[in-house]
Amino acid sequence: MIFPPSIMRLKVARDKGKNMNLWLPLFLFWPGMGFLAVACTFLLLPVSILYPRKISIKKSFLGPAWLLLMFCRLRGFKIYLEEKKQNKELLLALI
């Protein structure tokens, strides 16, 4: 099973040794996001019944699952930026 990212790490480094590390706990947001996904599914269900040609019932139930899978695949994603003129570095990692 693939788990969603639980921590986001933000690191800003400067040339003078002043570094800033910020660890954001993303696991606090996942229960709320799960509730919103279930709520969106039940909101899309009546719309898919009223307009069957535009939105199918299968797509209304698979949409939140695909969204969760997209967030789960972000685990291990890293962005590294570097500015050579001012000797600054930025690291954004989803752990």
Disulfide bonds with the S-S distance in Angstrom:
none
